[in-house]
């Protein structure tokens, strides 16, 4: 897969995730334009505020998870990764546990962590808890644990995380391919627990710190 193909797939994922909140913004504006009742106008404004917040949170997350992460220098504070992940999860039914201390992450390490957390969070189809742990002192170790009443990790995503693009890549597996590539390029690897209905654990180790 070349860079253009990957960018196209990541854009498809971004558009898919933004369609709902941006659509809600559009609907709220249309309702507000026609509504005269003060209470209903207040409800429209609440809808607009919620949709704008969701859109902004998604954009902040994807900027760091998929983008060039401009403005962060060569390293990213783990608190920045925590903030964008918390923002992404704030509208759902997933509780975030964060155990990273004052770790500094390379841009590649931050991207890897966020993509793995996104995959684990998406697997919590009925909500639950997402625990993220990271240690970074030259080498970077990442551990992500998802627990909930139903875990659903697509087999193609699991395979892409472990093996890369051997079976082809599509929009839903683009993040997994990016995570696999980031780990491989740093001389590291990704590990995933055996399939389970209630618990998913994903681990990654990057023995070499990169500033990419």
N, C-alpha and C positions, 0 to 999 in steps of 0.2 A: 504494500500500500504506500502511495506517495503522499506528500504533505497536503496537496490539493484535495485528494480524496478524504483524508482525515478531517481537514477543515470543513468540508462539505457535510460530513456526517455529524460533526460536533455542532455545526450550525443547525442541522435538522433537529438535533436533540434540544438545543436552546429554543428554537421556534416552537417546538412541541410543548415545552414546559411554560413558555410565556403566553401561549395562545389563550389559556383560560383566564388569567388575571387581566390581560390586556382586553380581552373580550368583555369582561365584567366592567372595566373602565368605560368602554364604549357604550355598553348598555346603561350604565349609571348616568352618563352624560345625556343620552337620549331621554331617559326618564326625567332627569332634572329639568330639561328644556320644556317638557310638556306639563310638568306637575305644578299645581298651584297650592295644594294643601301644605301648610307649614310643617306638619309632622312627617308627611311623606317626603318632603324636600330634605328634612334632617336625615331621614333614613337613606335617601339617595346619597347624601354627602358622606354618611358613614360607609356606604358601599364603595364610594370612590376612594375614601381614605384607606380602607382595608385593601382594596385592589392595588392602589399605588404602593402601599407598603410591601405587599407580596411581590410585586414586580421588581421593586428596588432590591429586595432581599435576594431574589433569584439572580438578578444581574450582578450583584456584588459577589455571590457565590461562584457563578460561572466565570466571572472575570479572573478570579484567583485559581479556580480549578482547571479551566481550559485556556485562559488567555495568557498574555505575556506578563501579567502581574506587574505592570509598570508602577514605579513609585515606591517599591519595596526594597530596592537595592539588591544585593546578592543574597540576602537572607530574609526570611519572613518569621516574625515572632509567632509562636504557637497560639498566642492570644488572638491574632488576626484570623487564623484558621478557625479557631473556636467561635469567634464572633460571626463569621459568615455562615458557618454550619448551623449555629444556633438560630440565626435569622431564617435560614432555609426551613428549619424544622418547626419554627414558632407557630405556624398555622395548622400543624397537623396533630397527630396523636402519639408522637414519639418524644420520650423524655431523653435528654442528652446528659450523659455522664462524661466528664472531661478530666483526664489525668495526664497532664503534660508539663506541669511546673512552668519554669521559665525557659523552656526549650526554644532554640533557634533552629529553623528548618531552611534548607536550600529551597529554591523555587521548585525544583523537581520533587523534593521531599514533600513540600506543601501540596503540590498537585496530586502526588500519589496518595497522600493521606485523604484528601478531600474526595477524590474519585472513589477510593475504597469505601469511605464513609457513605457516599451517595449510593453506591451499589448495595451496601448493607441496609441502609435506610429504606431503599426501594423494596427490599425483600421483606420488610415488615408490613405486609399488606393490610394487617388489622391493627397496626400500631404496636407500641411496646417501648422498649428501652434500648438505647444505643450508647454503648460505652466505648470511649476512644482513649487509648493510652499511647504515648509516644516518648521515646528517649532519644536525644540527639546530642552526641558529643564526638563530632567527627563522623562516626557511623550513626545511622538512624535506624531505630527499631520502632515499628508501628504494630499495634494490636487493636483490633476492632471486634467488639462482641455485640451482636444483635439478639435480643430475646423478646419474644412476644407469643401471642396465641396462635399465630400462623406465620411460618417462614416460607417464602417462595422465591428461590433463586433459580432463574432460567438456566437450563443446562448449557446453552450457548454462551451465556455470560461466564459461567464457571469455567468452561473450556477455554474461552478467550483469555481469562485471567491467568490460567495456568500455562497455556500453550501459545498464546498470541493469535495471529491471523491465519493459522493453518486452514481453518474451515471457512474463511471469508469473514468480512466485517460489515455490519449494518449499523444504522443509527443507534439501536438499543444496545449494541455491544461496543460502540466507539469508545466510551469511557473505560471499559474493561481493557480494550486494546491499548489505550493510552497508558493505563496503569501498568500493564505488563511490559510495555516498551520502556517506561521510565525505570522500572525495577531492573530490567535486563541491561539497559545501557549503563547503569550505575554498578553493575556486577552483582546485583542482588537477586532476590526471588520472592515470589508470593506463595503463601500456603493457605489452604482453605480446609475447614473442618468437613467431616463427612456429612452428607445430607441429613437434615433433622427438621422436624415439624416446628420446633420451638426455639432452637438456638443455632446461631451461625457465628463462627469465629473466622476472621481473616487476619493473617499476619503478613508482615513484609519486613525485610531487612535490606538496608542499603549500606554495604561496607564502605563505599566511597561517597564522600560528599561532593556534590556538583553544584555549580552556581547557575545552571541553565534554567 
